[in-house]
Amino acid sequence: MSYRFIIAGAGVYGSATAWHLARSGADVLVLEAGEVASGASGGTGKRGVRGSRRAPAELPALRLAYELWPALADELDADTGYHRIGSLNLFEEDEVGMRGGEDALRAWAWRQRRLGVPTEALDAAGVRELEPEVADSISGALWSPFDGVADHTATTRAYAAAAARHGAVVTEHSPVAELLTDGDRTIGVVTAGGTTHLASEAVVLLNNVGAAPLVQSVGGGHLPFWSMYPQALSVRTPSPSPCRHLVSHQSRALSLKTLDAHTLMVTGGWRGVRDEADGSGRTVESAVRGNLAAAVAAYPSLADAELLTWQADRAETYSADDLPVVDTVAPYRNLFVGAGFSGHGFAIAPAVSLLLSRWLLTGVRPDELAPLGYHRFTPAVSRSAS
């Protein structure tokens, strides 16, 4: 059967892009290797919707995402768990390194305001007005009131359900195994089950760790990606959670999100390892201890918290410059890829999926996606006179 667009992956990017395309009237097929939200877009807890400390290349999309998130639940007719609670990036007086201190704090706040992320530099007293239980060592913070949290699993499923209501076909347990090409065009896919689907306009790879191998299989450009298993912990606090906002740390690998009155999600860039026996991810005891120690260093009352869950079972794709690639793949003019989101793609998903759908429908790349293009890996060509 033929569709106008075929999307590989029913995570948040595949599901959201399918929704935008389907409600425009396009025929869309989404092929998911597992189930909707079964990969990096699902799992326990919540994700941050964060502009603070985000790379400038992502900020055009982030500014649009700030506008889209508040109304998204109503548009999808489903709860996304979104709450604009603000974020704090905590600072300490570091004994080593060159990135701490009050001057750095004010410089970061200025930079973020200039780039469209409302931010205030707080001193120690200002931090404690918002987060009374932080450690004595915390000397300041970046306060970004437009940041927040959302339920990534609920959001992804809401997008997929909305896409289906608009006519998109979402097929689970149907991984894309092969791309079909004809000259400089991608004309379809073959699933692992042997079913061929044709695409009249474009094939879009939004399938996280599966994107780069498919691109390589047809001689496309090299994608400088690798996969890791981010660690996610949850703890139960004997008293109400001390963390009132989305909290990260300038120099410690730490991110904190309160899930309910007594449950706190603890992450921050610690990683698990791949279990070679079955290919799944698992936590490492030293990383669990390190993540908890970082949390206690920021909030001493967490020393009495009980570890509830520890997981590192969902692979995420990281890129060489910590930025995603959202672009066509040479030499194919209608093969699109969106991958390499490096653990921080969820916040900008509403914006990037909307912009990508516009590109697919009009053939014109939105300016906001230009910084995420593959061209940034291409060396500049010398123009010396002949």
C-alpha positions in Angstrom: 0.0 0.0 0.0 1.2 3.5 -0.7 1.1 6.5 1.6 2.2 10.1 1.1 4.5 9.9 4.2 6.0 7.0 6.0 7.4 7.7 9.5 9.7 5.2 11.4 9.2 5.5 15.1 6.2 6.2 17.3 8.0 8.1 20.1 7.1 11.6 20.8 8.7 12.9 17.5 7.2 10.3 15.3 3.7 10.6 16.9 3.7 14.4 17.0 4.9 14.7 13.4 2.2 12.2 12.3 -0.4 14.3 14.1 0.5 17.5 12.3 0.6 15.8 8.9 -2.6 13.8 9.4 -4.6 16.8 10.5 -3.4 18.6 7.4 -5.1 15.9 5.4 -2.0 13.9 4.4 -1.9 10.0 4.3 0.6 8.9 7.0 1.8 5.6 8.1 3.8 5.3 11.3 5.8 2.1 11.8 6.9 1.4 15.4 9.3 -1.4 16.3 7.7 -1.9 19.8 4.8 0.0 21.1 3.9 3.7 21.3 6.2 5.3 23.9 8.1 2.0 24.5 11.5 3.6 23.8 13.2 6.8 25.0 9.9 8.7 24.9 8.4 6.6 27.6 9.2 5.3 31.0 8.8 6.4 34.6 8.5 9.9 36.0 8.5 13.2 34.1 10.8 15.1 31.8 11.9 18.7 32.0 10.6 21.4 29.7 13.7 23.4 30.0 15.2 26.4 28.3 17.8 27.2 30.9 21.3 26.2 29.9 20.1 24.9 26.5 22.4 25.3 23.5 21.8 28.4 21.4 21.1 26.3 18.3 18.0 24.8 19.9 16.6 28.1 21.3 14.6 29.1 18.2 12.6 25.9 18.6 12.5 26.2 22.4 11.0 29.7 22.2 8.2 28.2 20.0 7.8 25.3 22.4 7.3 27.7 25.2 4.2 29.0 23.3 2.9 25.6 22.4 3.1 23.6 25.6 0.4 25.4 27.7 -2.4 24.7 25.2 -1.2 21.2 24.0 -3.4 19.2 26.3 -6.5 20.9 25.0 -5.4 20.4 21.4 -4.7 16.7 21.9 -7.8 16.3 24.1 -5.6 14.4 26.7 -3.6 15.2 29.8 0.1 15.8 29.1 1.1 16.4 32.7 2.5 19.8 31.8 3.1 22.3 34.6 5.0 25.5 34.2 6.7 25.5 37.6 10.0 27.2 36.7 13.5 25.9 37.0 16.5 26.6 39.1 20.1 25.9 38.0 22.0 25.9 41.3 25.5 27.4 41.6 28.2 26.7 44.2 31.5 28.4 44.8 33.8 25.9 43.0 37.3 25.4 44.2 38.4 24.4 40.7 37.2 25.2 37.2 36.4 28.5 35.6 32.6 28.5 35.4 31.4 29.2 38.9 30.9 32.4 41.0 28.6 35.4 40.9 30.1 36.9 37.8 29.5 33.7 35.8 25.9 33.6 37.2 25.1 37.1 36.0 26.7 36.4 32.6 24.6 33.3 32.1 21.5 35.1 33.0 22.2 38.0 30.6 23.0 35.5 27.8 19.8 33.6 28.3 17.6 36.7 28.4 19.3 37.9 25.2 18.4 34.5 23.5 14.8 34.6 24.6 14.8 32.6 27.8 13.5 34.8 30.7 16.1 34.3 33.4 17.0 36.0 36.7 20.3 35.6 38.6 19.5 34.9 42.2 21.8 35.3 45.2 21.8 32.8 48.1 18.9 34.5 49.8 16.9 34.6 46.6 17.4 30.9 46.1 16.2 30.1 49.6 13.0 32.0 49.0 12.1 29.5 46.3 13.9 26.4 47.7 14.3 26.7 51.5 16.0 23.3 51.9 19.0 23.7 49.6 22.4 23.1 51.1 24.4 25.9 52.7 26.9 25.6 50.0 24.5 26.9 47.3 25.5 30.4 46.6 23.1 31.4 43.8 21.0 30.1 40.9 19.6 30.9 37.5 15.8 31.2 37.8 13.9 30.5 34.6 10.1 30.9 35.3 8.9 29.7 31.9 10.5 26.2 32.4 8.5 23.3 33.7 7.8 19.5 33.5 5.5 17.2 31.6 4.7 13.5 31.5 6.6 12.2 28.5 4.7 8.9 28.3 1.3 10.5 28.5 2.3 13.2 26.0 3.6 10.7 23.4 0.5 8.5 23.7 -1.7 11.5 23.4 0.0 12.6 20.2 -0.3 9.0 18.8 -4.0 8.8 19.6 -4.7 12.2 18.1 -2.8 11.3 15.0 -4.9 8.1 14.6 -8.2 10.1 15.1 -7.1 12.3 12.1 -6.5 9.2 10.0 -2.9 8.3 10.5 -2.2 4.6 10.5 0.0 3.7 13.6 1.3 0.1 13.4 3.1 -1.3 16.4 5.6 -4.2 16.4 6.6 -3.4 12.9 10.2 -2.2 12.7 11.6 -0.8 9.5 14.3 -3.2 8.3 15.1 -1.8 4.8 14.8 1.4 2.9 13.8 1.2 -0.8 15.5 3.8 -3.1 15.4 4.8 -6.7 18.1 7.2 -7.8 18.1 10.2 -5.4 14.7 9.3 -3.9 13.5 7.0 -1.1 10.4 5.3 -2.4 9.4 3.1 0.5 10.3 0.7 3.3 10.3 -3.0 4.0 9.4 -4.1 7.6 11.1 -6.9 9.5 8.0 -9.0 8.8 8.6 -8.6 5.0 5.8 -6.2 4.3 6.6 -3.5 1.7 5.1 0.0 2.1 5.6 2.7 -0.6 5.9 6.4 0.1 4.9 8.9 -2.6 6.5 11.9 -1.0 8.9 11.2 1.8 10.3 8.7 4.4 11.0 10.2 7.8 13.3 8.4 10.3 12.3 9.4 13.8 13.2 6.1 15.3 16.0 7.1 17.7 18.7 4.4 17.8 17.4 2.9 14.6 17.9 5.9 12.4 21.7 5.8 11.8 21.9 2.1 10.8 19.1 2.6 8.2 20.8 5.7 6.8 24.1 3.8 6.5 22.4 0.9 4.8 21.6 3.0 1.8 24.9 4.9 1.6 23.6 8.0 3.2 25.8 10.5 5.1 27.5 9.4 8.3 25.6 10.4 11.4 28.0 10.9 14.3 25.7 9.2 16.9 26.1 6.7 19.6 23.7 5.1 22.1 23.6 5.2 25.9 21.2 4.1 28.6 20.4 7.2 30.9 19.8 6.3 34.5 16.5 7.4 36.2 16.0 7.0 40.0 13.0 7.7 42.2 13.1 8.1 46.0 10.5 8.5 48.7 11.1 11.2 51.2 9.9 10.8 54.8 8.7 14.4 54.9 7.2 16.3 51.9 9.6 16.5 48.9 12.1 19.4 49.6 12.2 20.2 45.8 9.5 22.7 44.7 10.7 23.4 41.1 12.6 21.7 38.3 16.1 21.7 39.7 19.5 21.2 38.0 23.1 22.0 39.1 25.8 24.1 37.4 28.6 21.7 38.2 27.1 18.5 39.6 25.4 15.8 37.4 22.0 16.3 38.9 18.4 16.9 37.9 15.4 16.8 40.3 11.7 16.6 39.6 9.0 16.1 42.3 6.4 13.5 41.1 4.1 13.7 44.1 4.2 14.9 47.7 6.7 12.3 48.8 8.2 11.0 45.6 11.2 12.7 43.8 12.8 11.7 40.5 16.6 11.9 40.5 18.5 12.0 37.2 21.2 14.2 35.7 23.3 12.4 33.1 24.4 9.3 35.0 24.2 6.2 32.8 23.7 2.5 32.9 25.3 -0.2 30.7 24.1 -2.5 28.0 23.6 -6.1 29.2 25.2 -8.2 26.5 23.1 -11.2 27.5 19.8 -9.7 26.3 20.7 -6.3 24.8 18.8 -4.4 27.5 20.1 -1.6 29.7 20.7 -1.9 33.4 21.9 0.4 36.2 25.4 0.4 37.7 25.7 0.5 41.5 28.4 3.2 41.5 26.3 5.4 39.2 23.2 5.0 41.5 25.3 5.9 44.5 26.9 8.9 42.7 23.5 10.2 41.6 22.1 10.0 45.1 25.2 11.6 46.6 24.8 14.6 44.2 21.2 14.9 45.3 22.1 14.9 49.0 24.9 17.5 48.4 22.2 19.8 47.0 19.4 18.9 49.5 20.9 17.4 52.7 17.4 16.2 53.9 17.5 13.6 51.1 20.0 11.6 53.1 16.9 10.0 54.7 15.1 9.3 51.5 14.3 5.7 50.5 15.4 4.5 47.0 12.2 3.2 45.3 13.2 2.5 41.7 16.4 2.4 39.6 16.2 2.1 35.9 18.5 2.5 32.8 16.4 0.4 30.3 15.7 2.9 27.5 18.4 3.7 25.0 18.9 7.2 23.9 20.9 8.5 20.9 23.6 11.1 21.5 25.5 13.2 18.9 29.1 14.4 18.7 28.1 18.0 19.4 25.2 17.3 21.8 22.7 18.5 19.2 20.2 16.6 17.1 20.2 16.3 13.3 16.9 17.3 11.7 17.5 17.3 8.0 17.4 15.5 4.7 20.0 12.8 4.2 22.2 13.1 1.1 22.1 11.8 -1.6 18.4 11.3 -1.0 16.3 14.5 -1.4 13.2 13.0 0.3 14.8 11.0 3.2 14.4 12.9 6.4 16.0 12.1 9.8 15.4 13.5 13.2 17.7 11.9 15.8 20.5 12.4 18.2 18.5 14.5 20.7 21.1 13.6 23.3 18.7 13.3 26.3 17.2 16.7 26.0 14.9 16.6 23.0 11.5 16.2 24.8 11.1 19.9 25.7 11.3 21.0 22.0 9.3 18.1 20.5 6.1 20.1 20.0 8.0 22.8 18.1 10.4 20.6 16.1 7.6 18.3 15.0 5.4 21.2 13.9 8.3 22.8 12.0 9.3 19.4 10.4 5.7 18.8 9.3 5.7 22.3 7.6 8.9 21.4 5.8 7.5 18.1 4.6 4.3 19.7 3.4 5.8 22.8 1.7 9.3 21.7 0.7 10.8 24.7 2.5 12.9 24.3 5.6 11.8 26.6 8.4 14.6 28.9 9.6 14.3 27.6 13.1 15.5 24.2 12.0 18.5 25.5 10.1 20.9 25.3 13.1 20.1 21.6 13.4 21.1 20.7 9.9 23.7 18.2 8.8 25.8 21.0 7.2 27.4 21.8 10.5 29.5 18.7 10.1 30.7 19.7 6.7 34.0 21.7 6.6 33.9 25.1 5.0 35.1 25.2 1.4 38.0 27.5 0.7 37.3 30.2 -1.7 40.8 31.4 -2.5 41.2 32.9 -5.9 42.4 30.6 -8.7 
